[in-house]
Amino acid sequence: MYSTLATPALGSQLHLPTIQKLSNGLTLIVEQTPVEAINLSIWLGIGSSVESESINGIAHFLEHMIFKGTPQIPCGEFERALEARGAVTNAATSQDYTHYYVTAAPQDFAVLAPLQIELLINSSLETEAFERERPVILEEIRRSEDNARRRNFYRFMELAFDQLPYRRQVLGPASVIADLSVEQMRLFHRSWYQPDHMTAVAVGNLPAEQLMSIVADSFEQALSRRDQVYPLASLAETPASRRPEPSFSQIRRLHYADKTLRQARLVMSWRVPGMNDLAQTYALDVIASILGQGRTSRLVRDLREEQQLVDGVVASNMSYRQQGLFSISAQLPAEHLQSVEASIISHISRLQNTPIALAELQRVQTQVANRYIFGSETPSDRAGLYGYYQALAGDISHALSYPASIRAITLEDLQQAAQRYLSPEAYAIMTVVPE
């Protein structure tokens, strides 16, 4: 039924899970932990980035529809089964993945896991339920457009990317959602909700062999019933692979007013490597922490504590599958926009030209590695890490070795990353002021 992959022999403060590749294409990861709970996380390495413009938003819409029942499970029965046992479930759709999970007591896992898997594989996607859910999705889109933070994020992503699908909204535009058909959703579901696009992760207090058996058997049984739901003659085409976009060649600016704001916003960003080039992201993670994560970081100490130019400033390194964005954002009085931009560029230049002190590097490395380790303690934390890296990078060794990779970064690595990716003369910047 399945073949076994060697468990990565890597030094880490995370335990080593068991990984198996089933004959149906599913990647299955299990780990026994002493916590009296089990998290089943099912990750699909697909999200809004695989959509064409004409169906933008269908992946998120489908996430809602998955919970509307199957021929075997009437709508609402899954939720009633969870509530009766004190279990919880949720789901999320992003540009690069869709994630479903259920957390339950160990004694309930063998009952609830098959229900979650049946919903994913054999969702009924009935026309009546589809039409009832459409207004819910449209209302969610309207609420997101009324949210200043989301609205600003969408505008910035359109500024940061020219062609990659990350410039589009995960929810999709209302005009597209209004025209989607249930047949399009069935085609999308049957094309992408296949075992070879899925990673199932079970972490909790049952023996690994038992976790493996429950999940593997549940998938086999669900797949055996798949053609009884809505047989399809054809599947959707796989979109062509897209190359990362080149670094900015000049400063790209967007400035506008927003009447809902009381203070100005500034966001600066550089195109950097993403999950497809993970080795290049570690130094950028450390740089983000040096510049703008925590009260002792350089930008927080300089711009907020000493000069008092901003109310808040943070740096982040977002790694999407095809490309990443290194961003610095600030909340500040509008009259300080120009001086804050200049100060940020000064800090970037300093990183490029002056190696940081070894003590500062070691302190930040400890912070970054420990934040990761501390966020890996619960079954849901661990299942999330394993599933995320397997779904997006195809290899959980990155999840296991991340702290060691961060600690291996050298002073030269940081300076070279800053010089290569963070140009003081070429970046995207969005400034938003109160109207």
N, C-alpha and C positions, 0 to 999 in steps of 0.2 A: 504493500500500500504506500510505503514511503521510503525514501532514502535518508540516511543520516549525514549531516554535515559536521565536520570537526568543530568542536567548541573552541573559540579563539583562546589561545594560550597567552593572554596578555596580563601584565601586572596592573591592577587597578583596585580601588576601594569598592568597586561594584562587584557583586558575585558574578560568576560565569553561568549564564543560562544555557539551556539545551536548545539547539536549533535543528529543525528538520525540514526538508523539502518534500512535500507529498507528491505522489505521482500525478495528482490533478493540477499541480502548479502552485498550490498554496504554500507559503512559507509560514512555518509554525514555530513559535518561540515560547518556551515555558521555563518557569523557575519557581521553586518552592522557597517561601520565606516564612518566618515564624509569626507573622502578623495574622490575626484571625479574620482575614478577609481575602477575597480573590477578585482581581480585576481582569476582565476579559476585554481587551482592546483590539478592535479590528480596523486596520489602516488600509486605505486604498491609495495608491500612489497617483491618484487623479483628482483634479479639482477644476476650478474655472479655467485654468490655463489650457486644457485640452479642448475647450469649447470653441466653436466658430462664432463669429459675430452674430449670426442669425439665431443662435440658441444660448447666448451669453446669459448665465444665471440658472441654467437647467440643473447643474450639479447641486446647487444649494436647494432648489425646489425639490429635487429628488430626495435629498436628505430628509425633508419634512415628510414626503410621501412614504418613505420606508416604514414609518411607524403606523401606517393605516391598515395593516393587516395583510394576511395571505389566505389562500384557500384553506390552509390548516389552522390559522390563528385569526379569529374574528377581530375586527378593529376594537381596541381597548383592552383585549384580554392580556396582552403582554404587560401593560401598565398595571392592571389589577394583580397579576401574578407577582410583580415587583413589590407593590405596596403591601401585599399580604406577608411578604418575607422581609420587609424593611430594606430592600435593595434599591439602588439608584441607577439611572441610565442617563445618557446625554449623547450629543453628537455635535460635530463642527465641520464646516467646509471652508477651505482656504483656496488659495491659488493653486497649490501643488498637491493637496491631499484632502481626503474626506475621512473622518475619524468617528467611529462609534464605540461606545464602551458601556459596560454594565459592571457594577461592583456589588458583590453579594457575600454572604457568609459561606464558608466552605461547604457546609452541609446542604446548601441550596444550589450550588454551582451546577450540578448535573441536571437540574430541572430547568434553570434559567438560561444557561449557555445555548442549548439547542434552540430555544425560542428566539434569541437574538440572531443567531445564524440563519434560521429559517426566514426571518423578516428580511435580511439582507439579500438572500439568494432568490426568494420566491415572492417578493412583494407583489400584491395583486395589481396595483396601479390602475384601479378602476376609474372609469370616466367620471362618475358622480363624485367620488372622493377628490379627484384631481380638480374638478371645477369648484368644489367647496374650499379647497386649500388655496386656490389662485388669489382670492382677495386677501388672504392672510399674508401671502408673499408681497403683494402690492402694497399693503399697509406697512410692512417691514421696510420696504424701499422708501416709502414716504417718510417714515420716522428717521431713517438714516440720513435722508436729505435735509431734515430739520435739525440734525445734530451737527453743531459747528465742528467738533473734533473730527467726525467722520467725513464731513464735507471737505474740510481742509486736507485730510489725508488723501481723498480721491483726487483732488486737484493736484496735489504734489506728485502722486504717482503718474499722472498724465504728463507732468513736466519732466519727471525723471526718466521715463521710458518712451521711446518713439514707436517701436514695433512690438516688443515682447508683450505677451498678454497680461503681464502684471500691471499694465496701465489701466486695465478694465476693472470694473467693480465685480466682486464675487457675487453680489446679489443680482447683477444684471440691471439693465435699464427697464423701466416700467413698460415701455413700448414693446420690448421683446417678450417679456413675461406675459403680457396681455394676449399675444398671438401664438404662444406655444401650444402644441397639441399633445394629448396623452400618447399618441403614437410616436412622436419624437422622443418623449421621455422613455417609453418602453424600449425604443431602439438604443438610446443612450445607456439605459440600465443593462440591457442584455450585452451590449458591447463591452462595457467597462467593469461591471460587477461580476467579473470572472475571477476564479481562484488565483490565476497567474498575475493578477493585479493587486492581490490582497496579502497582507501580513496579519496573522492572528497571534496575539500575545496573551498568555495567561500567567499571571503572577499571584501567588498567595499560598496559603497553608494547606496544600494537598501535595502528595508525591508527584514529581515531574511526570512519571509514567502515567499516572491517573489523569492529570491535566491534559497530557498529550492525547490520551485515548478518548476522553470526552469531546474534545474539540474536533479531532480528526473524524470521529464517527459522526458527529453532528453535521459536519460539512458533507460527508459522503451521503448521508440520508437526505439532506436538503437538495443536493445536486441531482439525486436520483428522481426527484419530483419536479425538476425545473421545467421540462417541456410540457408539463400539464398546466402551466400558468398561462403563458401567451407565446406560443411558438412563433419564431420569426424566421423569415426566409433569408434575410441578409443582416449584416452587422455594419455599424458605422465605420468609416475609414479612420485609420490612425493618422492624426495630424503630422505634418512634416516637422522634423526636429528644427529648432531655432537656435541660432548662434547667439552668444552674448553680444550686447551692443558695445561699441567702442567707448573708451573713456571720453568724457566731455572735452571738446577742443577749445572751449572758451567758457566764460561765465554766462549761464542761462538764467534769466530772471523772470519771475512772475510776481506781480504786486497787485493787490486788490483790497477793497474794504468790505468788512462784514459787520452789519449792524448789530449782530448778537454778541459781539465781543466787547469786553471792557478793557482788555489790554491787547497789545500787539503780539503777534506770533512770528517767529523766524525759524525756518527750517533750511538747512544746508545739507547737500548730499553729494556723494561721489559713487560712481559705478565701480563695483569691486567684484571679485570672484564669489560664486555661490556654492551650493552643495555639490555641484559637479566638479569642483576643484577645492575640496575641503582643506587640503594641506595649506592653502593660501589664506584661509579664514582665521586661523588661530592667532596670528600676530595682530590682525585687525580687531579681534575680540579683546586682546590685551590693551591695545591702543584706546579702544572705546572706554575701557575701565579707567585708564590713566587720565583721559580727558574729562569724562563726564558721568561717572557712576560712583556715587557716594560723596560724603561731605569733604573728604580729603582729596578728591580728584581736582585736577588743575583748573578746569573751567568753573567748577562750583566755587572753589576757594577764591579764584581771582574775580570772576564776574559777579558772583552773588555776595560772598562774604566780605571781600576787600573793597572792590569798586562800587558794589551795590547798584549795578546796572541792570540786573535781571532779577525776577522773582524766582525763576527756576531755569535750569539748563541741564540737559542730559545728552549723552552720546550713545549710539547703538550701532551694532553691526548686524543687519538683517540679511540672512542667507536664504534666498529663494533657490530653487533647484538650478535654474539656468543662469542666474546672476544674483549678485547681492547689492545692497545699498548701505554704505557707511553714512550715517546721518547724525547731525547735531541740531537739536531744537531748543528753543528758548521762549519763555514767556516774559515780556518786558514792556516798559513804557515805549510808545512809538518814537519818542525823541531820541532813544538810545539805539535804534536799529543800526545806523551806520557805524557807530563806534563798537558795537558788539560784533558785527560782522568783521570789522578790522581786527579786533582782539582775537577772535577765533582763528583767523588766518595767521595771525602772529604766533599763536600756539602751535598750529600745524607746521609752520616754517621752523619753529624751534625744535620740534620732534625730528624734522628732516636733517637739521644741521648740527644739533647738539645731542649726543647720546644721553639718555637718562641715567641717573645714578643706579648702581646695582641694587642698592637697598630699596629704592622705589620700585624697581622691577620685581624684586622678590616679594615685596608687600602686595603688589597688585596681582602677581601670579597666585599667591595664596588666597586672596579674596576671590578671584575668578574660579579657581579650582574648587574651593570650599563651597561657594554658592551652588556649584553644579552638584557636588556630593550631597550637600544638605537638601537639595531638591530631588534626591533620588532615594528617599527613605521609605515611602509607602508603596504598596503594590501598584497603585495607579500611577505614581511617579515613574516607577521603573518600567512598567508596561508602556507608558507613553514614550520614554526615551528609546526603548528597543524598537517599538513600532515606527516611530518617527524616522530614525536613522535607516532602518531597513527599507521603509517605503520610499524615502527620498534619495538615499545614497546607495541602497542595495547591499549594505554591509553594516552590521551592528558593532563591528570592532571599533568604529569611531565613537560610539556611545561608551564603550568600555575604556577606551584609552584617552578620552578627552582631558581629564585632569593631568595625566602624564604629558600629553601634547602641549598643554599650556605651560607646564613647568619646564619644558624643554626649550621654550622660546628664549633666544639670546638678545642681547642689546643690539647686535648687528641685524638680527631679524626684524626688530621693530623699526630701526632706522630705514632699512631697505623697503619695508612695506609702506611706510609713510612716504618715502620718495617715489615709489612706483605707482601708488594708487591715490594719494591725497594731494593733488596739485593745488597750490595756492592761487593759480591763475585760471583754473578751469573746474567749474562745479555748477550744480543747480542750486538756486536759492529762491525760496518763496517767502515773501513777507506779506502779512495780513494785518491790517490796522482797523481799529473801531471806526465805524462810519459816523 
